[in-house]
Amino acid sequence: MSKYLNPYQNQELRYPKEFSESINDYLIGREEDKKKKHALRQRPFKRIVDIWMLALCLGVKKGKKRDLDRDHSVKFIEGSIFTNDHWRVNFITALIIGIEDNVDIIANPRKVIQLANQYAAGGFSEIFNGMGESNMDPLDNILEMVDVILEDSVVPS
């Protein structure tokens, strides 16, 4: 049992259904894939939640939010995935408080995850449209996307 509170434990993490095949193309899946020298360059993600987190960051950075309904989205896991990665709980909470400019939103975990799913949905388009338009390896594309997220960020001196 975790010693940290996870208010998102029973909330559904979702992504747009249209990206189901694309997501699987970028997961490092099978054991033999993991042993190949360049597998990580082609399949840079270990779990869907890792892609979702990048999509969330891109969606927020680019101001892209997309509504998700049950018919056009896929539940891939519940927020219980964050139990062992408590930094994600803190990150999502702080991010949504900042976007909404309202600390009271944390009283409604469903709303927090709904907003996170919407921004992630906006970011999925950025990830997979960017991957298809480039001649670079998927890992290099991911690093470019992270660079975009960090652009104009304030770094303490």
matplotlib code that plots the C-alpha trace (Angstrom):
import matplotlib.pyplot as plt

x = [0.0, 1.3, 1.8, 0.7, -2.8, -3.9, -7.2, -7.3, -7.2, -10.6, -10.6, -10.4, -7.5, -8.6, -7.2, -8.9, -9.8, -8.4, -4.9, -5.2, -3.0, -0.5, 0.0, 0.8, 3.4, 5.4, 5.3, 8.4, 6.3, 7.9, 11.0, 12.8, 12.1, 13.8, 17.0, 17.3, 19.9, 17.7, 14.4, 14.1, 14.7, 11.7, 9.4, 10.4, 7.5, 7.2, 3.6, 0.6, 0.6, 4.0, 2.6, -0.4, 1.8, 3.7, 0.4, -0.8, 2.2, 2.0, -1.7, -1.2, 1.8, 0.0, -3.3, -5.0, -7.9, -10.3, -13.5, -13.6, -16.8, -17.0, -17.8, -14.7, -12.2, -10.5, -10.1, -6.6, -6.3, -7.5, -5.6, -4.4, -1.4, -0.1, 0.1, 3.8, 4.5, 3.3, 5.1, 2.5, -0.3, 1.5, 2.3, -1.2, -2.7, -0.3, -0.8, -4.6, -4.6, -2.4, -4.5, -7.8, -6.2, -8.3, -7.0, -10.5, -10.6, -8.6, -11.8, -13.1, -10.7, -13.1, -12.9, -9.1, -8.7, -11.4, -9.4, -6.1, -7.7, -8.9, -5.5, -3.9, -6.4, -5.2, -1.6, -2.1, -2.7, 0.6, 2.5, 1.2, 0.9, 4.4, 5.7, 4.3, 5.7, 9.3, 12.1, 13.7, 13.4, 10.5, 12.8, 14.3, 10.8, 9.9, 13.0, 12.0, 8.5, 10.1, 12.2, 9.0, 7.5, 10.6, 10.8, 10.4, 10.4, 11.9, 14.9, 15.9, 19.4]
y = [0.0, 3.4, 6.0, 8.8, 9.9, 9.3, 11.2, 10.0, 6.3, 5.5, 8.0, 6.8, 7.8, 8.0, 8.7, 9.3, 6.0, 7.1, 6.8, 3.1, 1.6, 4.5, 4.0, 0.3, 1.2, 3.2, 0.8, -1.3, -4.4, -7.8, -9.0, -9.6, -5.9, -4.8, -6.7, -5.2, -2.4, 0.2, -0.8, 2.1, 4.6, 3.1, 2.3, 4.9, 4.3, 1.6, 2.2, 4.0, 6.3, 7.6, 8.6, 10.1, 12.2, 13.6, 14.3, 16.1, 18.3, 19.1, 19.8, 22.2, 23.9, 24.4, 25.2, 22.3, 20.8, 18.3, 16.9, 13.1, 11.1, 7.4, 6.4, 8.1, 7.4, 4.4, 3.9, 2.4, 2.4, 4.0, 6.6, 3.8, 3.6, 6.7, 5.0, 4.1, 7.2, 9.8, 12.6, 12.2, 13.0, 16.1, 17.2, 16.7, 18.5, 21.5, 21.7, 21.7, 24.2, 26.5, 26.1, 26.7, 29.3, 27.8, 25.7, 24.6, 22.3, 19.7, 19.0, 17.4, 14.7, 13.7, 17.2, 17.3, 14.0, 15.1, 18.2, 16.2, 13.8, 16.6, 18.3, 14.9, 14.3, 17.6, 16.5, 13.1, 14.9, 16.7, 13.6, 11.3, 14.0, 15.1, 11.5, 10.9, 14.1, 13.6, 11.5, 11.2, 8.2, 8.3, 8.9, 11.9, 13.2, 12.8, 14.7, 17.5, 17.6, 17.8, 20.7, 22.4, 21.9, 23.3, 26.3, 29.6, 27.8, 29.8, 28.0, 29.2, 30.6]
z = [0.0, -0.9, 1.7, -0.7, -1.5, -5.0, -5.6, -9.2, -8.4, -9.7, -12.6, -16.2, -18.3, -22.0, -25.4, -28.8, -30.4, -33.8, -32.4, -31.2, -33.9, -33.8, -30.1, -30.5, -33.1, -30.6, -27.6, -26.9, -26.3, -26.8, -25.1, -28.5, -29.4, -26.2, -27.1, -30.5, -30.7, -32.3, -30.9, -28.5, -31.4, -33.2, -30.2, -27.6, -25.1, -22.4, -21.5, -22.9, -19.8, -20.9, -24.3, -22.5, -20.2, -23.2, -25.0, -21.9, -21.8, -25.6, -25.4, -22.6, -24.2, -27.5, -25.9, -27.6, -25.7, -27.3, -25.9, -25.5, -25.4, -24.6, -28.2, -29.6, -26.9, -25.3, -21.6, -21.3, -17.5, -14.3, -12.3, -10.0, -12.3, -10.5, -7.1, -7.7, -9.7, -7.2, -9.0, -11.7, -9.2, -8.1, -11.7, -13.0, -9.9, -10.2, -14.0, -13.8, -10.9, -13.0, -16.2, -14.3, -12.0, -9.2, -6.4, -5.5, -8.5, -6.6, -4.6, -7.8, -9.0, -11.8, -13.3, -13.0, -14.9, -17.4, -18.2, -18.3, -20.7, -22.9, -23.1, -23.7, -26.5, -28.1, -27.7, -29.3, -32.6, -32.2, -31.4, -34.2, -36.9, -36.1, -36.2, -39.7, -41.2, -40.3, -41.7, -38.2, -35.9, -33.5, -30.6, -32.2, -32.9, -29.2, -28.2, -30.6, -28.9, -25.5, -26.7, -27.8, -24.3, -22.7, -25.0, -23.3, -19.9, -17.0, -15.5, -12.1, -11.9]

ax = plt.figure().add_subplot(projection="3d")
ax.plot(x, y, z, "-o")
ax.set_aspect("equal")
plt.show()
